[in-house]
Amino acid sequence: MNQENQVLKQRREKAEALAALGVNIFSNSFKPANRVKELLPKGEHLAEETFEETRFTYSIAGRIMSMRKFGKAAFCHLADSSGQIQIYIKQDVAGEEQFTAFKKWDIGDIVGIEGKLFKTQTGELSVMADKLVMITKSLRPLPEKWHGLTNVETRYRQRYVDLIVTPESRDIFRKRVEIIRLIREFLGNRGFMEVETPMMQPIPGGATAKPFKTHHNALGMDLYLRIAPELYLKRLLVGGFERVFEINRNFRNEGLSTRHNPEFTMLEFYQAYATYHDMMDITEELISWLSQEVNDTMEIEYQGIRVDLTPPWSRLTMNEALVKIGGLEAEIVADDDKVLALAGPGKARTALFELLVEEKLINPTFITSYPIEVSPLARRNEQDPTITDRFELFITGREIANAFSELSDPIDQRRRLEQQIAEKGDDEEIHAEMDEDFVRALEYGMPAAAGQGIGIDRLIMLLTNSPSIRDVILFPHMKPETESEDGKQKTGNKKEKGQDGSCGKCKK
């Protein structure tokens, strides 16, 4: 029997021994009246080895994170979602019956404690326990290094363990919740209405990506998990809702990487009678404000790189970026044939930008004037019809947001969608079909508008200094575990590649 199985056997034997003592090891009768964070300030006035007035008894519940036993006494640390505090258990205070049961407790058990506050000789605030309740017996031990998991694979695959033992992970996900709450507050204060649009769509649109396909039996039709909410949000502009936003999941049946997960969270928002310039102003204000709120600064560090989010941010056209940052001569950038020769066939100018410029954009930079060939849903620029009124925001060499003035001309929109479908037609993995209802909606008249998509996961990576998208998604997708001959779990995530199939606003 290997060591792990031996420990599991010992845990189960302790559970059986507690049951023999009449202890319910999975009880639901203890109701804590206090949280740890409520107790911590109360110790400020206590002298060392001094008890609080005897009339004050506190009750807390949480998980045992460490334990030291000394014959008829023991110390342990108990943690709830608000903090951690030391517990002192003495047989002559708790009583022999409770202390006998306590000796079967382990690190990882979830327990309830009642007692009074005091300070030890070292000045540590503690609870002298006079009531001990087993709430849940842990049958599997926590990692030996209980202060944090160092195995990245285990952190992602067993997030529940990661959250128990890694304070930094808990902090990241608390920040994630706070960031999303603040985004809702920011947009709500500016008159935007939060809406929900279909997750299952008969025609996946708003971006170019391979969708997940399913079948609805009652309707007798195939449906697709959405790759973007864009076309439905624009329908709402047609319907008269002038400022709308949605924070929800998108799904793309593509690769995995440090920047990509098959399901990811997007913010998309649309404003009637606005342009992509307005979207730049809103984005600059939103992200710099978020950083100040959650990090108390607009100057942050991301993976050893200093990033200054203080407005105003740089704004460059794609051609200007190719010259100023990519190092190309202006006369080359202005010549389509020379650009094509440098970048190779395909969407040459954009490909050249990705090759020479993108990773160098560390501080926030808006790149504008994208070619119309890569922007099928964006409004043409009135001075130069070969480009669109569109921008992408880059920070730390990564795209964070994508926005444009919306194309409201249904005739031009149909023509461009037909061209996009023709280009996608040879790719059997990408669904290519005209969304006739969307074009019909535009024919009723959509107000001039601008819209934007921000990848929430990438934004949270930036604001929490997280190197991988898996660090900011509670349960990221991974290849299944396989079991080796010795019974141990092996994983299959050695090589995973991400694809950035994208067109429209939705980026991971």
C-alpha positions as CSV (number, residue, x, y, z in Angstrom):
1,M,0.0,0.0,0.0
2,N,1.5,3.4,-1.0
3,Q,1.7,6.3,1.4
4,E,-1.3,8.1,0.0
5,N,-3.5,5.1,0.3
6,Q,-2.2,4.5,3.8
7,V,-3.2,8.1,4.8
8,L,-6.7,7.6,3.3
9,K,-7.1,4.4,5.3
10,Q,-6.1,6.1,8.5
11,R,-8.6,8.9,7.9
12,R,-11.4,6.5,7.4
13,E,-10.4,4.6,10.5
14,K,-10.6,7.9,12.5
15,A,-14.0,8.6,11.0
16,E,-15.2,5.1,12.1
17,A,-13.8,5.7,15.6
18,L,-15.7,9.0,15.9
19,A,-18.9,7.3,14.8
20,A,-18.3,4.7,17.5
21,L,-18.1,7.5,20.0
22,G,-21.5,8.7,18.8
23,V,-20.2,11.7,16.9
24,N,-22.0,12.7,13.7
25,I,-19.2,13.4,11.4
26,F,-21.4,15.1,8.8
27,S,-23.7,17.2,11.0
28,N,-25.7,20.3,10.2
29,S,-26.6,21.5,13.6
30,F,-23.9,24.0,14.5
31,K,-24.7,27.6,13.6
32,P,-21.8,30.0,14.0
33,A,-22.7,33.4,15.4
34,N,-19.4,35.1,14.4
35,R,-16.9,35.2,11.7
36,V,-13.1,35.3,12.3
37,K,-12.7,38.9,11.0
38,E,-15.2,40.0,13.7
39,L,-13.0,38.5,16.4
40,L,-9.6,39.9,15.3
41,P,-10.1,43.5,16.3
42,K,-11.5,42.5,19.7
43,G,-8.0,41.4,20.9
44,E,-6.4,44.8,20.6
45,H,-7.2,45.7,24.2
46,L,-6.3,42.3,25.7
47,A,-3.0,41.9,27.6
48,E,-1.0,38.7,27.1
49,E,-2.5,35.6,28.8
50,T,-5.6,37.7,29.7
51,F,-9.1,36.5,29.1
52,E,-11.8,38.8,27.8
53,E,-14.7,39.3,30.3
54,T,-16.2,35.9,31.0
55,R,-19.7,37.0,29.8
56,F,-18.4,37.0,26.2
57,T,-18.5,33.7,24.4
58,Y,-17.9,33.5,20.6
59,S,-18.8,30.8,18.1
60,I,-17.1,30.3,14.8
61,A,-16.9,27.6,12.2
62,G,-14.3,26.8,9.6
63,R,-11.5,24.4,8.4
64,I,-8.6,23.3,10.5
65,M,-5.4,24.5,8.7
66,S,-2.7,23.4,11.1
67,M,-2.6,21.4,14.4
68,R,-0.1,20.9,17.3
69,K,-1.0,18.4,20.0
70,F,0.7,18.2,23.5
71,G,-0.8,15.4,25.5
72,K,-3.8,17.0,27.2
73,A,-3.7,20.3,25.2
74,A,-3.4,21.3,21.6
75,F,-3.3,24.4,19.3
76,C,-4.8,24.6,15.9
77,H,-5.6,27.3,13.4
78,L,-9.1,27.6,12.1
79,A,-10.0,29.4,8.9
80,D,-13.3,30.7,7.5
81,S,-13.9,32.8,4.4
82,S,-13.0,36.0,6.3
83,G,-9.7,35.0,8.0
84,Q,-7.8,32.7,10.3
85,I,-7.5,32.5,14.1
86,Q,-5.7,30.2,16.6
87,I,-7.7,27.8,18.8
88,Y,-6.5,26.5,22.1
89,I,-8.0,23.2,23.3
90,K,-7.4,22.0,26.9
91,Q,-8.9,18.8,28.3
92,D,-9.7,20.4,31.6
93,V,-11.7,23.2,29.9
94,A,-13.3,21.2,27.1
95,G,-14.0,18.1,29.2
96,E,-12.7,14.6,28.7
97,E,-15.5,13.5,26.4
98,Q,-15.0,16.3,23.9
99,F,-11.2,16.1,24.1
100,T,-11.3,12.3,23.4
101,A,-13.3,13.0,20.2
102,F,-11.0,15.9,19.4
103,K,-7.9,13.6,19.3
104,K,-9.5,12.0,16.1
105,W,-9.6,15.4,14.4
106,D,-7.3,16.1,11.4
107,I,-6.1,19.0,9.4
108,G,-8.8,19.7,6.8
109,D,-11.7,18.9,9.1
110,I,-14.5,21.5,9.2
111,V,-15.5,22.2,12.8
112,G,-17.4,24.5,15.1
113,I,-15.8,26.1,18.1
114,E,-17.3,28.1,21.0
115,G,-15.1,29.8,23.6
116,K,-13.5,33.0,24.9
117,L,-10.8,35.2,23.6
118,F,-7.3,35.5,25.1
119,K,-3.8,36.2,24.1
120,T,-0.9,33.8,24.4
121,Q,2.5,34.6,25.8
122,T,3.6,35.4,22.2
123,G,0.7,37.9,21.9
124,E,-1.3,35.9,19.4
125,L,-5.1,36.3,19.7
126,S,-6.7,32.9,20.4
127,V,-9.9,31.2,21.3
128,M,-10.0,29.0,24.4
129,A,-12.5,26.4,23.2
130,D,-15.1,25.0,25.6
131,K,-17.3,23.5,23.0
132,L,-16.1,21.4,20.0
133,V,-18.3,20.3,17.2
134,M,-17.4,18.1,14.2
135,I,-19.2,19.4,11.2
136,T,-17.5,17.6,8.3
137,K,-14.8,15.0,8.6
138,S,-12.2,15.4,5.9
139,L,-11.4,11.9,4.5
140,R,-8.6,13.2,2.2
141,P,-5.6,15.1,3.5
142,L,-4.7,18.6,2.3
143,P,-1.3,19.1,0.6
144,E,1.6,18.9,3.0
145,K,2.5,22.5,2.1
146,W,-0.8,23.8,3.3
147,H,0.2,27.5,2.7
148,G,-0.2,27.0,-1.1
149,L,-0.2,24.6,-4.0
150,T,2.9,24.8,-6.1
151,N,1.8,22.2,-8.7
152,V,0.1,24.3,-11.4
153,E,-1.7,21.3,-12.9
154,T,-3.2,20.4,-9.5
155,R,-4.2,24.0,-8.9
156,Y,-6.3,24.1,-12.1
157,R,-7.6,20.6,-11.9
158,Q,-8.5,20.6,-8.2
159,R,-9.5,24.2,-7.8
160,Y,-11.3,23.4,-4.5
161,V,-8.0,22.3,-3.0
162,D,-6.3,25.4,-4.4
163,L,-8.8,27.7,-2.8
164,I,-8.4,26.0,0.5
165,V,-4.7,26.3,0.7
166,T,-3.6,29.1,-1.6
167,P,-4.5,32.6,-0.3
168,E,-3.4,34.3,-3.5
169,S,-5.9,32.2,-5.5
170,R,-8.7,33.3,-3.2
171,D,-7.6,36.9,-3.6
172,I,-7.7,36.7,-7.4
173,F,-11.2,35.4,-7.5
174,R,-12.5,37.9,-4.9
175,K,-11.0,40.6,-7.2
176,R,-12.7,39.0,-10.2
177,V,-16.1,39.3,-8.5
178,E,-15.3,42.9,-7.5
179,I,-14.1,43.9,-11.0
180,I,-17.3,42.6,-12.6
181,R,-19.4,44.3,-10.0
182,L,-17.6,47.6,-10.6
183,I,-18.1,47.2,-14.4
184,R,-21.8,46.9,-13.9
185,E,-21.8,49.9,-11.6
186,F,-19.8,52.0,-14.1
187,L,-22.1,51.2,-17.0
188,G,-25.3,51.5,-15.0
189,N,-24.2,55.0,-13.8
190,R,-24.0,55.9,-17.5
191,G,-27.4,54.8,-18.5
192,F,-26.6,51.4,-19.9
193,M,-29.2,48.6,-19.4
194,E,-28.0,45.1,-18.7
195,V,-29.6,42.5,-20.9
196,E,-29.4,38.8,-21.7
197,T,-29.3,37.4,-25.2
198,P,-29.5,33.8,-26.4
199,M,-26.7,31.3,-25.6
200,M,-28.0,28.9,-28.1
201,Q,-28.4,30.3,-31.6
202,P,-29.6,28.9,-34.9
203,I,-26.9,30.8,-36.7
204,P,-23.6,31.7,-34.8
205,G,-22.6,35.2,-35.7
206,G,-20.6,38.2,-34.7
207,A,-17.2,36.6,-35.0
208,T,-15.4,34.0,-37.0
209,A,-14.7,30.8,-35.0
210,K,-15.6,27.2,-34.9
211,P,-18.8,26.8,-32.8
212,F,-20.0,24.0,-30.5
213,K,-23.0,22.3,-32.1
214,T,-26.0,20.7,-30.4
215,H,-29.5,19.6,-31.3
216,H,-32.9,20.5,-29.9
217,N,-35.2,17.5,-30.0
218,A,-38.5,19.3,-29.6
219,L,-37.8,21.9,-32.2
220,G,-36.0,19.3,-34.4
221,M,-33.2,21.7,-35.3
222,D,-29.5,22.2,-34.8
223,L,-28.3,25.0,-32.5
224,Y,-24.9,26.5,-31.7
225,L,-23.5,27.8,-28.5
226,R,-22.8,31.4,-29.2
227,I,-19.5,32.6,-30.3
228,A,-20.6,36.2,-29.7
229,P,-23.7,38.2,-28.6
230,E,-23.1,41.0,-31.0
231,L,-25.9,40.6,-33.6
232,Y,-28.6,40.2,-30.9
233,L,-27.4,43.3,-29.1
234,K,-27.6,45.2,-32.3
235,R,-31.2,44.0,-32.7
236,L,-31.9,45.7,-29.4
237,L,-30.6,49.0,-30.8
238,V,-33.1,48.6,-33.6
239,G,-35.8,48.0,-31.0
240,G,-35.1,51.3,-29.3
241,F,-32.8,50.4,-26.4
242,E,-30.1,53.0,-26.9
243,R,-27.6,51.8,-24.4
244,V,-27.2,48.1,-23.7
245,F,-24.6,45.7,-22.3
246,E,-24.1,42.1,-21.5
247,I,-21.6,40.2,-19.4
248,N,-21.8,36.5,-20.2
249,R,-20.1,33.5,-21.6
250,N,-19.0,32.9,-25.2
251,F,-18.0,29.5,-26.6
252,R,-15.4,28.7,-29.2
253,N,-14.5,25.1,-30.2
254,E,-10.8,25.9,-30.7
255,G,-7.5,25.4,-28.9
256,L,-6.3,26.1,-25.4
257,S,-3.4,28.2,-24.3
258,T,-2.4,30.7,-21.6
259,R,-4.8,33.2,-23.3
260,H,-7.6,30.9,-24.5
261,N,-10.3,28.7,-22.9
262,P,-13.2,27.1,-24.9
263,E,-15.7,29.1,-22.8
264,F,-14.8,32.6,-21.7
265,T,-16.5,35.7,-20.3
266,M,-17.1,38.8,-22.5
267,L,-18.4,42.3,-21.9
268,E,-20.1,43.8,-24.9
269,F,-21.8,47.2,-24.8
270,Y,-23.5,49.3,-27.4
271,Q,-24.4,53.0,-27.5
272,A,-26.6,54.7,-30.0
273,Y,-25.5,58.0,-31.5
274,A,-21.9,57.3,-30.5
275,T,-18.7,56.7,-32.5
276,Y,-15.6,54.6,-31.9
277,H,-13.9,57.7,-30.5
278,D,-16.5,57.7,-27.8
279,M,-15.7,54.0,-27.1
280,M,-12.1,54.9,-26.7
281,D,-12.9,57.5,-24.1
282,I,-15.2,55.2,-22.2
283,T,-12.7,52.3,-22.3
284,E,-9.8,54.5,-21.1
285,E,-12.0,55.8,-18.2
286,L,-13.3,52.4,-17.3
287,I,-10.0,50.4,-17.1
288,S,-8.0,53.1,-15.4
289,W,-10.8,53.5,-12.8
290,L,-11.0,49.7,-12.3
291,S,-7.3,49.6,-11.6
292,Q,-7.5,52.4,-9.1
293,E,-10.4,50.8,-7.3
294,V,-9.0,47.3,-7.0
295,N,-5.3,48.0,-6.8
296,D,-5.2,51.5,-5.4
297,T,-3.0,52.6,-8.3
298,M,-3.0,53.1,-12.0
299,E,0.7,52.0,-12.2
300,I,0.7,48.3,-12.0
301,E,3.2,45.5,-12.6
302,Y,2.4,42.6,-14.9
303,Q,4.8,39.7,-14.9
304,G,7.8,41.9,-14.1
305,I,6.8,44.6,-16.5
306,R,5.7,48.1,-15.3
307,V,2.4,49.2,-16.9
308,D,1.1,52.7,-16.6
309,L,-2.7,52.9,-17.0
310,T,-2.9,56.6,-16.3
311,P,-4.9,58.5,-19.0
312,P,-4.5,59.7,-21.7
313,W,-3.5,56.6,-23.7
314,S,-1.7,56.5,-27.0
315,R,-3.8,56.4,-30.2
316,L,-2.2,55.3,-33.4
317,T,-3.5,54.2,-36.8
318,M,-2.3,50.8,-37.9
319,N,-0.1,52.4,-40.6
320,E,1.4,54.8,-38.0
321,A,2.1,51.9,-35.7
322,L,3.9,50.0,-38.5
323,V,6.2,53.0,-39.0
324,K,6.7,54.3,-35.5
325,I,6.9,50.9,-33.7
326,G,7.3,48.3,-36.4
327,G,10.2,50.2,-38.0
328,L,9.0,50.2,-41.5
329,E,9.4,53.1,-43.9
330,A,6.2,55.1,-44.5
331,E,6.5,54.7,-48.3
332,I,6.5,50.9,-47.9
333,V,3.5,50.9,-45.5
334,A,1.5,53.0,-48.1
335,D,2.2,50.6,-50.9
336,D,-0.1,47.5,-50.9
337,D,2.2,45.5,-53.1
338,K,5.2,46.1,-50.9
339,V,3.2,45.2,-47.8
340,L,2.0,42.0,-49.4
341,A,5.5,41.1,-50.3
342,L,6.6,41.6,-46.7
343,A,3.7,39.8,-45.0
344,G,2.8,37.1,-47.5
345,P,-0.6,36.4,-48.9
346,G,-3.8,36.9,-46.9
347,K,-4.8,39.8,-44.8
348,A,-1.3,41.3,-45.3
349,R,-1.4,44.6,-43.5
350,T,-3.0,43.1,-40.3
351,A,-0.6,40.2,-40.4
352,L,2.4,42.5,-40.7
353,F,1.1,44.5,-37.7
354,E,0.7,41.3,-35.6
355,L,4.2,40.3,-36.5
356,L,6.1,43.6,-36.0
357,V,4.1,45.7,-33.6
358,E,1.6,43.9,-31.4
359,E,3.9,42.4,-28.7
360,K,5.7,45.8,-28.3
361,L,2.5,47.6,-27.2
362,I,3.1,47.4,-23.4
363,N,1.4,50.5,-22.1
364,P,-2.2,51.0,-23.3
365,T,-2.4,51.8,-27.0
366,F,-5.5,52.2,-29.2
367,I,-4.8,51.0,-32.8
368,T,-7.3,52.4,-35.3
369,S,-8.1,52.3,-39.0
370,Y,-8.3,48.6,-39.6
371,P,-8.6,47.4,-43.2
372,I,-12.2,46.7,-44.3
373,E,-11.3,43.1,-45.2
374,V,-10.8,42.2,-41.6
375,S,-13.8,44.2,-40.3
376,P,-17.0,42.9,-41.9
377,L,-19.3,44.5,-39.2
378,A,-17.6,47.9,-38.9
379,R,-18.6,51.2,-40.5
380,R,-16.4,52.3,-43.5
381,N,-14.4,55.4,-42.9
382,E,-15.9,58.3,-44.9
383,Q,-12.6,59.8,-46.0
384,D,-10.9,56.4,-46.8
385,P,-13.3,53.6,-47.8
386,T,-10.6,51.0,-47.6
387,I,-10.4,51.2,-43.8
388,T,-13.0,51.2,-41.0
389,D,-13.8,53.3,-38.0
390,R,-12.5,50.6,-35.6
391,F,-9.9,50.2,-32.9
392,E,-8.3,47.5,-30.9
393,L,-6.8,48.1,-27.5
394,F,-3.5,46.5,-26.6
395,I,-1.8,46.3,-23.2
396,T,1.3,44.2,-22.4
397,G,1.3,43.0,-26.0
398,R,-2.2,41.5,-25.8
399,E,-5.5,42.6,-27.2
400,I,-7.9,43.6,-24.5
401,A,-10.7,45.2,-26.4
402,N,-12.2,45.6,-29.9
403,A,-14.6,48.3,-30.9
404,F,-16.0,50.1,-33.9
405,S,-18.6,52.5,-35.2
406,E,-21.4,50.1,-36.3
407,L,-22.3,49.4,-39.9
408,S,-26.0,50.4,-40.1
409,D,-26.4,50.1,-43.9
410,P,-28.3,46.8,-44.5
411,I,-27.3,46.7,-48.2
412,D,-23.6,47.1,-47.5
413,Q,-23.9,44.7,-44.5
414,R,-25.4,42.0,-46.7
415,R,-22.7,42.4,-49.3
416,R,-19.9,42.1,-46.7
417,L,-21.5,39.1,-45.0
418,E,-21.8,37.4,-48.3
419,Q,-18.2,38.0,-49.0
420,Q,-17.3,36.7,-45.5
421,I,-19.4,33.6,-46.1
422,A,-17.7,33.0,-49.4
423,E,-14.3,33.2,-47.8
424,K,-15.3,30.9,-44.9
425,G,-17.1,28.4,-47.2
426,D,-14.1,26.1,-47.7
427,D,-13.6,25.7,-43.9
428,E,-16.0,23.0,-42.9
429,E,-15.3,23.6,-39.2
430,I,-16.7,27.2,-39.3
431,H,-20.5,27.6,-39.8
432,A,-21.1,29.9,-42.8
433,E,-24.7,31.0,-43.3
434,M,-26.4,34.4,-43.8
435,D,-28.3,35.7,-40.8
436,E,-31.4,36.9,-42.8
437,D,-33.2,38.0,-39.6
438,F,-30.3,40.3,-38.6
439,V,-30.2,41.9,-42.1
440,R,-34.0,42.3,-41.9
441,A,-33.6,44.0,-38.5
442,L,-31.2,46.5,-40.1
443,E,-33.7,47.2,-42.8
444,Y,-36.1,48.5,-40.2
445,G,-33.4,51.1,-39.3
446,M,-30.6,50.9,-36.7
447,P,-29.5,54.2,-35.3
448,A,-25.9,55.3,-35.8
449,A,-24.0,53.6,-33.0
450,A,-20.8,52.3,-31.6
451,G,-20.1,49.1,-29.8
452,Q,-17.3,47.3,-28.0
453,G,-16.2,43.9,-26.6
454,I,-13.8,43.5,-23.7
455,G,-12.4,40.1,-22.7
456,I,-13.1,40.0,-19.0
457,D,-10.7,37.1,-18.4
458,R,-7.8,38.9,-20.1
459,L,-8.6,42.1,-18.2
460,I,-8.6,40.3,-14.9
461,M,-5.3,38.7,-15.8
462,L,-3.9,42.1,-16.2
463,L,-5.3,43.6,-13.0
464,T,-4.3,40.6,-10.9
465,N,-0.9,40.0,-12.4
466,S,-1.9,36.5,-13.5
467,P,0.2,34.8,-16.2
468,S,-2.5,32.4,-17.5
469,I,-6.2,32.6,-18.3
470,R,-6.6,29.5,-16.1
471,D,-5.5,31.5,-13.1
472,V,-8.6,33.7,-13.4
473,I,-11.2,31.0,-14.4
474,L,-12.4,29.0,-11.4
475,F,-12.7,25.7,-13.4
476,P,-10.8,25.9,-16.7
477,H,-11.2,23.2,-19.2
478,M,-8.4,20.6,-19.3
479,K,-7.7,17.3,-21.0
480,P,-9.0,14.3,-18.9
481,E,-6.8,12.6,-16.3
482,T,-5.5,9.2,-17.1
483,E,-4.5,6.6,-14.5
484,S,-1.0,5.1,-14.5
485,E,-0.2,1.5,-13.6
486,D,0.6,2.5,-10.0
487,G,-2.9,4.0,-9.5
488,K,-1.8,7.6,-9.5
489,Q,-3.4,10.2,-11.7
490,K,-1.6,11.4,-14.8
491,T,-2.5,14.4,-16.8
492,G,-2.7,15.0,-20.5
493,N,-2.1,18.7,-21.0
494,K,1.5,18.8,-22.1
495,K,0.8,20.4,-25.5
496,E,-2.1,22.7,-26.0
497,K,-2.3,25.4,-28.6
498,G,-4.5,28.4,-28.8
499,Q,-6.2,29.7,-31.9
500,D,-7.3,33.3,-32.2
501,G,-10.1,32.8,-34.7
502,S,-11.7,36.2,-34.4
503,C,-13.6,38.7,-36.3
504,G,-16.0,41.2,-34.7
505,K,-15.8,42.2,-31.1
506,C,-15.4,39.0,-29.2
507,K,-11.8,38.2,-28.1
508,K,-10.7,35.9,-25.4
